[in-house]
C-alpha cells in the first residue's frame, strides 16, 4: 500500500469553528490533492499542490485553504466550518501530473460532520 | 471548469452479466483513467489509457480511449459480487479530475 495517512479519520465539529485535516505521505511524491466526496457529486477537487509552497485551487475551493510547508504534509483548513462542508474528504498523491502520468494513490478518507 | 460526464449513474445487474459504462467530455485529454472505490475505502486505479484508440484489458475489465480523445469506455465481463462499488473515470492535467461515478450493484 502507498504510504499515505489521513488524520483524523473521523471528526465532529461545530459550525463556525476552524478545522484542519492532515495528509501525510512517505512516498516523496510531488503532487498532492484534496477532494471531497458527496452523494451524486463524485470526487470534487478542492485544492492541489505541485510542490512545497506551490498550491492551486480546484473546482470547489471556496471556504477552504491549504498549506504545504514540506513535501510529506498537505494540510486542508476549513476557516469557519459550515454544515455544507459535512462530507468525506480524501487526500491523494501522485508522482507526476499532466503529460507525465503516474498512478494517483488515495488515503482512507476523513469523515467530517459539521453540526 | 472541466467536466466529465459519466453514465449511467447507477446499475443493478445480475451476477454473470456484462457491464458497460462511459465517460465523455467537451475537452480533449491525453490520458484517461478508470478507478474503483470499494465501500469505506479510497479509489484504486484499475486501468490507465495513454493513446487515442487504445484498448487495454485488466482481467475481466476492458477499457478504451476514444478516438476523439474526448471519451472513454469501461466494460466488465461476467460480473461477480466483488465488482460492487463505484467506478470513476478521471483525467490528469495536473488537476486530477474525476467523473461523477457509476455505482454498480451485483445481485446473485
Interface residues (C-beta under 8 A of the other chain):
Chain A: X31 X33 X35 X40 X41 X42 X43 X44 X45 X48 X50 X56 X58 X59 X90 X92 X94 X97 X98 X99 X101 X103 X104 X105 X106 X107 X108 X109
Chain B: X1 X6 X9 X30 X31 X33 X40 X41 X42 X43 X44 X45 X48 X50 X88 X90 X92 X93 X94 X95 X96 X97 X98 X99 X100 X101
